[in-house]
Amino acid sequence: MSLIANVFVAFVALLHVGFFVLESLLWTKPAGRRVFGLTAEKAQDSAALAANQGVYNLFVAAGLIWGLVAHDGAFAIKVFFLSFVVIAGIVGAMTAKRSILFVQGLPGAVALLLVVFTQR
């Protein structure tokens, strides 16, 4: 697997760890509310949903890291989890905020294309 593809996969994994922190730990804090444009009341009302969403992002990051360290099936693992990232980016752009396509979907798509086209 190409080094550059793995760098992009690692970058996407780090993004998802960051999403976990924002959604699960900082959602009701000033920094989290500022990132998502939430009032204190709206953040508090949706905190449980955001925490759950953050955990899913952490699992995606874990899957991508698994793909980076796996010897057997690394290609399939990366494609599997990067496909989730791209689909989630598209759905997020359609249902929540258009910028999700660029913040989440685009890095995932670039990493996915690099993984697929650098496979030996």
Beta strands, then each sheet from edge to edge (+ up, - down):
end
